Amino acid sequence: MTQSVIRVSDLRDVTPDRPTFLAIGSFDGVHRGHQSLLREMVQAARAAGCRAAVLTFFPHPRRVIQNLTTPYYITTLEDRVSLLAESGIDLIITQPFTEQVRRTRAAEFVEQLCQYLNLRALWGGNFALGYQREGDLPFLQRLGAEKGFEVHVVPALVTWAGELVSSSRVRRGLQAGDMEDVNGCLGRPFHLSGVVIEGDKRGRTIGVPTANLQTWEEQLLPANGVYATVARIGDKRYLAATNIGVRPTVSGKKKTVEAHLLDFEGDLYHQSLTLEFWHFIRSEQKFDSLDALKAQIQTDIIRVRELLQKDSQM
């Protein structure tokens, strides 16, 4: 995040010392559609001499309202904040979506926006604020006329490969392992970040040591299988063959994310690691023997080099 960005965890912590253009949304993934809306709002805010702000809810309202318990998020909250900051936003509000917030009436919520933000313009796509989504576009336009703010609706017109970009589409792509579609919608490679933890060290016994990545349990992982990835450790980058799954050949049960970094030697335990997912190579499968698994891994490594060096990722 750039130093000029202010981040607060509650709307009530904002000082209304500057007129504000505000975008409200979950912004999970901060995909091309989100990026387009934010660019347009930031440009308008700059032209008007106003602050550009984002209010993003966490946890995701759908996760609370529908009581979702399975992994759902495309990005962690910290990654979301960093990506929003890259859009030129001046203020980011990571508003907790509690039961109290859920039951806040639309008029009351808008009153809070005006009180704490000195609201001049409200931006979004599919507008519906407040309890039971009662604050629809006509409602907000009426309040805006009364309280002195404009309402800007940016239609969902950003497409990739002929279809509209959306967070739902990105989630479907992840569940299918379609990294080309996922990355096309995001405008960047999907990534997982975490700390390298100790595994069973079985990879070392077959000459293919792996880094076992501890990921956020609520983040949606790509489909089980082997991927051509790029591993980032600080400012260094390595090609990597990454497996997501339960390792059926060695009777694994727990789902893991394990990366074999090509041309790397050293100890990664307890270090922070980020994996960029570029290509799906194959589905996870059970082999008849460790020798068969080892042979397939060598084939996978060759494929990783072919795909990523051809893409000039390294």
Number of C-alpha atoms within 10 A of each C-alpha: 14 11 7 11 17 15 18 14 16 14 18 15 12 19 11 15 10 15 18 27 28 29 25 17 19 21 25 23 24 25 23 22 24 26 19 16 20 25 14 12 26 22 13 16 21 13 9 13 13 20 22 25 30 27 21 24 22 18 16 19 19 12 16 15 12 8 9 12 9 11 13 18 20 26 22 18 19 11 18 19 22 16 19 25 22 14 18 19 25 21 21 25 22 22 19 18 18 16 11 9 15 17 13 16 16 20 17 11 17 20 14 15 21 20 15 17 23 21 26 22 22 24 22 20 17 13 20 17 22 18 16 12 13 15 20 14 16 12 14 22 17 13 18 19 11 9 14 12 20 18 21 18 14 18 11 16 12 18 14 18 9 7 11 14 23 22 22 13 15 24 19 15 19 22 15 15 24 17 23 17 19 27 23 18 28 22 15 14 19 24 19 24 19 16 17 23 14 14 14 7 13 12 15 10 9 12 9 16 18 24 24 24 25 19 18 15 11 14 16 19 24 27 21 23 19 26 28 28 30 26 25 18 14 10 5 7 16 18 25 29 27 29 27 19 22 18 20 12 15 13 9 11 10 8 12 19 23 23 26 22 22 18 8 12 8 5 9 16 15 13 14 16 20 20 25 21 25 24 19 21 19 14 14 17 15 13 15 9 10 14 11 12 17 16 10 13 17 13 11 20 20 12 16 26 19 13 16 18 12 10 10 8 14 11
